[in-house]
């Protein structure tokens, strides 16, 4: 008998006010007021500079500049973790109402496994999905497993800032190993998966490492369908196509969050 396994991959679009605490953390760290786009821009720039100066430091150039930059990035991650943690406690950030609709429509009692993979640093979706999906209601009692592919507020040093990858010059061997294992486990999860739901995630080009991992996971013949829930699902669908083998038989469908009854088929 074949299994029915589903993985829901969520991004910041699944959480209300998800970037507000991050912008506060940037203000606290750098004294700069900015918006979501500016926050992404600033963090990616900081990672580029840190990456460059870590390489210089290996050649005994500007070691003090590297130490200062590393300290600044570490402080930013700590501030992000703190602000998100507080926002999570107060309910400032919360799962969008659509999560319940998604669960009701795309999951059923016949599933053998459901897993959540979050690219978010907070644990809002982890908590919400397990409250929503009180498994006893559907004949099950175990919790839904939630994996944080970009790190968690419980460990600020693990937070992935925009454009970061596993093999950074400034990571120590143990950090590399932990992060690499997370990605390998993620790929393995997808390779044993039948259906993937991409909810509130755009597959941003800044996150090339995630996109490569998705391609590796979707290379399995067990994968049957990829469901995209995004206001710009046509853009995400095009990116998904570029990650799949040309001979792949995986079906791609898209939904606008405002109407989960209207399905758009892409492949």
N, C-alpha and C positions, 0 to 999 in steps of 0.2 A: 504494500500500500504506500503510495507516494505521500510525502509530507507537505504541509502547507505552512510555509514560514514567511513572515513579512517583517520588513525593516522600515521604520519611519525615520527619515533624516530631516532634522529641523534646523532652521537658521534663525537669525534675529527677527525675521518677519513674523515668526510665530508668537512673539512676545510683545505685549503693549509697553511702550515707553522704554524699549530695550536699550536705546543709546543715551538716554538722559543721564543715568548714573555715570556712564563712561565719559560724557562731556564734563560732568562735574569733577571727575578724577583728573582730567586734563587741566581743568582750571586750577585744581588744588596743587597739581605738580608743577605746572608751567605758567600759571597766571594768565591763561589764554581762554577767551570765550570763543567757541566755535560751534559748528553744526556737525551732523553725522558725516557728511562728505569731508569736511575739514578734519575731523577726528581721524578718519581713515588715512587721509593724506599725511597728517603729522606723524602718525604712528609708523606708517610705511617708510617715511623719511628717516625716522629715528633708527629703525631696524637696518636700513641701508648704511647709515653712518656707523652704527655699532659693528656691523659686519665688516666694513672697510677698515676701521681702526683696530679691530681684533686681529686682522691680517697684518697690519702695520706693526702691531705690538709683538707679533711672533718674530718679526725681523728687527726687534729692538728700536722701532721708531714710534714716537709719541705714546709710550706706555701709560703715562699719566692721563692723557686725553682719553684713552681707552677705558681706564678704570673709572673715570668720571662719567663717561657715557654709559658704561655698564651699570653703575650705581643709579643713574637717572632712570634707565629703563626698568631696573628692578623696583625702584620706588613707584614708578607709574603703574606697574603690575600690582603692587601692593595696594595702591590707592584704588585701582579699578576693582580689585577683589573686595575691598572694604565697602565701597559705594554700592556695588551690586548686592553684596550681602545685606546691607541695611535696606536697600530698596526692595529686596525679596521679602524681608521680615515685615515691612510696613505695607506691602501690597502695591507699592508704586509701580513695580513691574509685575505683570501677571500674564498668564496664558490667554490668548485671544479666545473668544467664545467659539470660534470655528473649530477648535480642537475637539470638542464634544461631537460636533456634526461630522467631522472627519472620522472619528472613532466609530460612530454609529453606522456610517455609510460603507467604510472600507475594511472593517474588521468584523469577524463573526465568531461564533462559538466553535466552529470547526478548525480554528487555527491550532497548529502544534506549537508555534512560537511567535511571539511578537517582541521586537527589540526597538529601543529608541537610540538613535545616534544623534548627539547634539553638537553643533559647532559653536554653541553659545557657552559662555563662561559660567553663567548662573545656572541654578538648578530648578528654575520655575517649571519647565516642562516635565522634568522628572517627577516632581511632586504632584503636578496637576494630572498627569496621565495615570498615576497610580490611584489618585482620588477618584478620577472619572471612571476608571476601569477597575472598580472594586471587583476583583475577579470572582468572588463568591456569587455575585449577581449573574455571572455567565458560567457558573459551574466550575470555576477555578479559584485557587486560593493563593498562588504564588505571585510575587511582585514582578512587574515588568523590568527587565534589565535596561539600564540607561548608561550609555557610553559617551564620554566627553572627549571627542577627538582633538579638540583645541584647548584642552586643559580645563580646570575647574577652580572656582573661587576658594575651594578648600585647600588648595595648594598654589598660591600666587605665582611661584616660580615656573609652573607648568603652562601658564597662559600663553597662547600663541597670539602675537600681535600680527596685524596685516602684513603679508609677504614673508613671514617667518617660515622656515623649513626645519626638518629634523637635523640635517647636517650643517649646523652653524658653527663657525670657528670658535665662538665664545661659549659653546656648551662643553661640559665635561663628559667623559666617557659614560658615566652612569646615567646622566640626563639623556644622552643620545640613545642609550639602550632602552630606557623606559619609554621614550617617545616612539622609537622605532617599533617596539613591541605593540604599542597601542595601534599603530597603523597596520601592522601585520594581522593583528586580531580583527581589525575592522574589515580588511580585505577578505579574510577567512569567513567572517560573518556574512558578507555579501555573496560570496561564492556558494554558500549553502542556502541561499535565499531564493524565494520564488517571485516575490513582489517587493518593489521599493517605492515608497512614497517620499517625494521631495516636497517639503512643506516650509514655505517662508525662506527658501534658500535659492540664491541665484546662480551658484557655481561661478563666482567672481573670478576673473583672470588673475587677480592678486593671490588666489589660493590654488596655485597650480598643483601643489602637492596633493591636496584633497582630490582634485580632478584626476590625477594619475592613479590614485588609490581606487577611485570609483571605477575607472576603466579596467583595472585589474580585477576588481570584484565582479563586475558585470560580464567578464569574459567566460563565466561558467554557463554551461548549458541548462542549469537548473533555473536560471532567471527567465521569467516569462513576461513581466510587465513592469514598466516604470511610470508612475503616476506623478504628475507635476501639478502642484497647487500654488499658483502664483499669479498676480495680476498681469504679469508679462510672461505667461507660460510659453508663448511662441519663441521668445528669446532663449529661455532655458532649454526648451526642446531642441533647438538647433545646437546648443552646446552639448546636450546629451548625445545627439547623433554623432558628433565629432569624437566622442569617447568610445563609441561602440564599434566593433569590428564590422566591416562592410557587409559581411555575410550573416550578421546577427539577426535572429528572428524575434528579438525582444520587442514587444509592443510598447509604443510611447503614446500616452494620452495626457491631455492638459485640461485643467479646470481653473476658472477664475474663482477666487475665494468668495465672491459675492453670489455665486450660483453653482453649487456642486451637482446640479441636475443637468447641466449642459456640458457634455463631454466633447472635446475636440481631439480627433485621432490624427497622429502625426506619422505613425509607421505601424 
